[in-house]
Amino acid sequence: MYENASQVVTEAIGGIRTISSFCANKRVIESYSQKCQASMKQSIRSGVIGGLGFSFSYLVSYLAY
């Protein structure tokens, strides 16, 4: 998921003079943000699932006592 975002950054750093001369800074930043959206959604989803699993295990432990 991060491969596409990494590629955008690598190209931006490699062509920094071209990006600056064409004033394409905002376009590159928007492209990078769009590439990061999928990985951000996946991270939030895995965090919620992990939190629910962790809280459920503590609930079972609490109820056992």
Phi, psi and omega in degrees: 000323181279351183297317181293318179293321178296323179295320178297317181293318180299317178294323180293319180290321179295326182247040185298325179292319180294317179297317180293320182290330178266004181053047183258023183299312182295323180294321179291319179295319178296320178297317178296318179296319179295322180291333181275347183299317183295317180290328178293318178296320179294321179295319178296317180298314181291328176293318179294316180296318178296319178295319178294319178296318179296315180292324178295320180294322176291326177296315179297318179296318180295316181291332178291325179286000000 
